[in-house]
């Protein structure tokens, strides 16, 4: 049994096109307004500084926050791109699967959509399937259900308790 | 025979590439929900801060604990996200949010204006929206 490589290639390309569709334009449509909005905030900061309503130090802090936010947007776009590329590869493998499997005589390529990898922790400890650690169970009101006791968390900073309060609030415009 | 070898090569290549560097973690509703709740928590805080502007109730020392609380929430989300491989982008996004929380804290300690809070709100809103978009994209891929 022989295979028509040209035909198989076309099958795979069709599969990829079908999988991606207008995804790339959707990613672009997401990224552009977000980055435009961030550019506007940069202009706001510039105006606040130019009008003397914020100090140079505050302007620098706000621009750094803006930079972090722009990186967040880029990371998301990157992630959406990876997911789309992954989907395209799956579609290509899926499209070629039936033809190639028949040719080689065994299931070399899975014809079904690949299942995502299960959580490693869940595989090791089945009782954690709710995605909460035992220490999170007595949660009160935190987003992830953690405890509110004063124990220092790993990675948690305690600097605010020791931070010298330089200016608590300023009369007029500031808090 | 030669075509058969090509086909096997093609199939093997597709399988290897599809299982390699393009791996992305699965959707975790705890991360998605936690991020949404944290966004609301920060937004409520900023609203409260704006409403109390110019009063002692808005002073930094009245709210110092909030920042540690938020950092704890972010750490919890990091712990959840780091349980899976392929979650590096989510972890980086959480680190960037934490970095902005640190900067907000510094601004607040130094005296933050209502106009500055508006800017900060927009930035946090974008950061969380981007994070939730990424999580939802994972969900869509699985469905």
Contacts between the chains, C-beta under 8 A, distances in Angstrom:
chain1	res1	chain2	res2	distance
A	1	B	4	7.9
A	2	B	3	5.0
A	2	B	4	7.2
A	3	B	3	5.3
A	3	B	4	7.0
A	3	B	6	7.6
A	3	B	7	4.7
A	5	B	3	6.6
A	5	B	6	5.9
A	5	B	7	7.3
A	5	B	10	7.5
A	8	B	7	7.1
A	8	B	10	7.1
A	12	B	14	7.7
A	30	B	133	6.7
A	34	B	126	5.9
A	34	B	129	7.8
A	34	B	130	7.0
A	37	B	122	6.9
A	37	B	126	6.5
A	38	B	123	7.8
A	38	B	126	6.6
A	41	B	119	5.3
A	41	B	122	5.3
A	41	B	123	6.3
A	44	B	115	7.7
A	44	B	118	7.5
A	44	B	119	5.4
A	45	B	119	6.1
A	48	B	113	7.8
A	48	B	115	5.6
A	48	B	116	7.0
A	48	B	119	7.6
A	53	B	113	6.3
A	53	B	115	6.2
A	54	B	113	6.6
A	54	B	115	7.6
A	54	B	116	6.2
A	57	B	110	7.4
A	58	B	107	6.1
A	58	B	110	7.1
A	58	B	112	7.8
A	58	B	116	6.5
A	61	B	103	5.1
A	61	B	106	6.2
A	61	B	107	5.6
A	62	B	103	8.0
A	62	B	107	7.6
A	62	B	116	6.7
A	62	B	119	5.8
A	62	B	120	7.4
A	64	B	103	6.2
A	65	B	100	4.9
A	65	B	103	5.0
A	65	B	104	7.5
A	65	B	119	8.0
A	65	B	120	6.7
A	65	B	123	5.2
A	66	B	119	8.0
A	66	B	123	6.1
A	68	B	96	4.5
A	68	B	97	8.0
A	68	B	99	5.3
A	68	B	100	5.2
A	68	B	103	7.9
A	68	B	123	7.8
A	68	B	127	7.4
A	69	B	96	7.4
A	69	B	100	7.0
A	69	B	123	4.5
A	69	B	124	8.0
A	69	B	126	5.2
A	69	B	127	5.1
A	71	B	92	7.9
A	71	B	96	5.8
A	72	B	93	5.2
A	72	B	96	4.9
A	72	B	97	7.3
A	72	B	126	7.1
A	72	B	127	4.6
A	72	B	130	4.8
A	72	B	131	7.0
A	73	B	126	6.6
A	73	B	130	5.2
A	75	B	89	4.9
A	75	B	92	5.5
A	75	B	93	5.4
A	75	B	96	7.6
A	75	B	130	7.2
A	75	B	134	7.5
A	76	B	89	7.4
A	76	B	93	7.1
A	76	B	130	4.0
A	76	B	131	7.1
A	76	B	133	5.4
A	76	B	134	4.7
A	78	B	89	6.3
A	79	B	24	7.0
A	79	B	89	4.4
A	79	B	90	7.8
A	79	B	134	4.5
A	79	B	137	6.7
A	80	B	133	7.4
A	80	B	134	7.0
A	80	B	137	5.3
A	82	B	22	5.9
A	82	B	24	5.6
A	82	B	89	7.8
A	83	B	24	5.6
A	83	B	137	5.2
A	83	B	138	6.9
A	83	B	141	5.3
A	85	B	22	5.6
A	86	B	18	7.3
A	86	B	22	4.3
A	86	B	23	7.6
A	86	B	24	6.2
A	86	B	141	7.4
A	87	B	141	6.3
A	89	B	14	6.8
A	89	B	17	5.8
A	89	B	18	4.2
A	89	B	22	6.3
A	90	B	18	6.0
A	92	B	14	5.6
A	92	B	18	7.8
A	93	B	11	7.7
A	93	B	14	4.4
A	93	B	15	6.3
A	93	B	18	5.3
A	96	B	10	6.8
A	96	B	11	6.2
A	96	B	14	6.1
A	97	B	11	7.9
A	99	B	7	7.7
A	100	B	7	5.4
A	100	B	8	7.5
A	100	B	10	7.2
A	100	B	11	4.3
A	103	B	4	6.3
A	103	B	7	5.3
A	104	B	4	7.5
A	104	B	7	7.2
A	104	B	8	6.1
A	104	B	11	7.4
A	108	B	8	7.2
A	108	B	11	5.2
A	108	B	12	7.6
A	108	B	15	7.5
A	109	B	11	5.2
A	109	B	14	6.9
A	109	B	15	6.1
A	114	B	18	7.3
A	116	B	25	7.9
A	116	B	26	4.1
A	116	B	141	7.8
A	116	B	142	5.8
A	117	B	23	7.2
A	117	B	25	7.9
A	117	B	26	6.8
A	117	B	84	7.7
A	117	B	85	7.1
A	117	B	86	7.6
A	118	B	26	7.5
A	119	B	26	7.2
A	119	B	28	7.9
A	119	B	83	5.6
A	119	B	84	5.5
A	120	B	83	6.8
A	120	B	84	7.1
A	120	B	85	7.3
A	121	B	83	4.7
A	122	B	83	8.0
A	130	B	30	7.9
A	131	B	28	6.0
A	131	B	29	7.4
A	131	B	30	3.9
A	131	B	80	6.0
A	131	B	83	7.8
A	132	B	30	7.0
A	133	B	79	7.3
A	136	B	76	7.1
A	142	B	69	7.8
A	142	B	72	7.2
A	142	B	73	5.5
A	142	B	76	6.7
A	143	B	33	7.2
A	143	B	34	4.1
A	143	B	35	7.5
A	143	B	36	7.8
A	143	B	37	3.4
A	143	B	38	4.7
A	143	B	41	6.8
A	143	B	73	5.2
A	143	B	76	7.4
A	143	B	77	7.3
A	144	B	30	6.4
A	144	B	34	4.3
A	144	B	73	6.4
A	144	B	76	3.8
A	144	B	77	5.8
A	144	B	80	6.4
A	145	B	76	7.8
A	146	B	72	6.4
A	146	B	73	7.2
A	146	B	76	4.8
A	153	B	71	7.9
A	153	B	72	5.0
A	153	B	75	5.2
A	153	B	76	7.9
A	154	B	75	6.6
A	155	B	71	7.8
A	155	B	75	4.8
A	155	B	78	7.2
A	156	B	68	6.4
A	156	B	71	5.2
A	156	B	72	5.3
A	156	B	75	5.7
A	157	B	68	6.9
A	157	B	71	5.7
A	157	B	102	7.5
A	158	B	68	6.8
A	160	B	64	4.6
A	160	B	65	7.6
A	160	B	67	4.9
A	160	B	68	5.7
A	160	B	105	6.0
A	160	B	109	8.0
A	161	B	64	6.5
A	161	B	68	7.3
A	163	B	64	7.4
A	163	B	105	7.8
A	163	B	109	5.8
A	165	B	59	7.9
A	165	B	60	5.7
A	165	B	61	5.4
A	165	B	109	6.1
A	166	B	109	6.3
A	166	B	110	5.7
A	167	B	109	7.6
A	167	B	110	5.6
A	167	B	111	4.2
A	168	B	56	7.5
A	168	B	59	4.0
A	168	B	60	5.7
A	168	B	61	6.4
A	168	B	111	7.3
A	169	B	54	6.7
A	169	B	55	7.5
A	169	B	56	6.9
A	169	B	58	5.9
A	169	B	59	5.2
A	169	B	60	8.0
A	169	B	111	5.8
A	170	B	111	4.6
A	171	B	54	7.1
A	172	B	54	6.9
A	173	B	54	7.9
A	173	B	113	4.8
A	173	B	114	7.1
A	173	B	115	7.8
A	174	B	53	7.8
A	174	B	54	7.4
A	174	B	111	4.1
A	174	B	112	6.7
A	174	B	113	5.1
A	175	B	49	6.3
A	175	B	52	7.2
A	175	B	53	5.1
A	175	B	54	6.5
A	175	B	55	7.9
A	175	B	58	3.8
A	175	B	59	7.0
A	175	B	108	7.3
A	175	B	111	6.3
A	175	B	112	5.7
A	175	B	113	7.3
A	175	B	114	7.8
